[in-house]
Amino acid sequence: MSGHTAEEIRAEVRRYWLVGLALFLLTIITVAVSYLHLSAGMAVAIALIIACVKGGLVAGVFMHLISERQAVYALLLLTAVFFLFVMLGPLGGRLGGVGG
Amino acid sequence: MQIPYTVEERPDTGLYNAKLGVWLFLASEVMLFGALFSSYILLRTGDPSFMIVPHAIAEQLGHAGHGELRWPAELNVPIAFVNTLVLIFSSVTIVMSWASLRLRKLDKFRLWMGLTLLCSLVFLVLKAVEYNAKFSHHLLPGTANFLAIYFTLTGLHALHVIGGVVVNGYLWGPGAKMWKSDPARFTNRVEVAGLYWHFVDLVWIFLFPSLYLL
């Protein structure tokens, strides 16, 4: 998962600061874009794409998912399936006329 | 009795037990927040009046006669923006506290974990300021559906921040005694607390644009 020598840990530390800086910049971009008066669809798409990139950086680097064990990936895959069901299920039901 | 696999990895999972435990917990948290996000999206896309501030409230806020007022307009973006930066910085500081322990520097751990706690408290104080402004304008969870979702999501998130303060405060204070008796196990505890804290940050990363900007 992560290095054990002092030099490897220091390299990780540098990566943490770089990711922190990227997250700061992406947050500023998110807010700046919200003042551009884009169409609703474009604004949602840009904000969510940036949020996904930020989320990916946090999960991948800070939570070490880029180099985690198979058991964690299997657990998260199962979670993702249920998460998608929770997110898309009600919308699918509404579009299909279920529940009025 | 010796609790197994607090430091060494289990042969079947490749993880120490607390790490598997926290990932299972985080999986349940994904479902909790996922259900609430789903409700928000469903209401927002399904109810044309969901984002419109009711006329009586718009009047009370001094927007009468200025056209239709839509909801994120009354949320405090500057405070939420600062809070986002504070939480991101706290994610860096907590991972630095873990890295400090792996470098066998307890004093640095205390510094970074202390900063994490400070950031958490700043976040909560700013959240209290934000809530207070809403309450003073009589904007309550029962005032409108949007506010019900807003208070539920941000309130639940704030409760998670408080939970993190309790755990991180324990590790920073009395819990740090374990460093002397079992440093590897203490380092793992900090890693697991960090995973939880990053998740709290992750949720806010999606809450901020969804509620305040869109």
Interface residues (C-beta under 8 A of the other chain):
Chain A: S2 H4 A6 I9 R10 E12 V13 Y16 W17 V19 G20 L23 F24 T27 T30 V31 S34 A40 A43 V44 A47 L48 I50 A51 K54 G55 V58 A59 F62 M63 R69 Q70 A71 V72 L75 L76 L78 T79 F82 F83 V86 M87 G89 P90 L91 R94
Chain B: T13 G14 L15 K19 L20 W23 L24 A27 V30 M31 G34 A35 F37 S38 S39 I41 L42 T45 G46 V77 F81 T84 L85 I88 F89 S91 V92 V95 M96 A99 R102 L103 G194 L195 H198 F199 D201 L202 I205 F206 F208 P209 S210 L213 L214
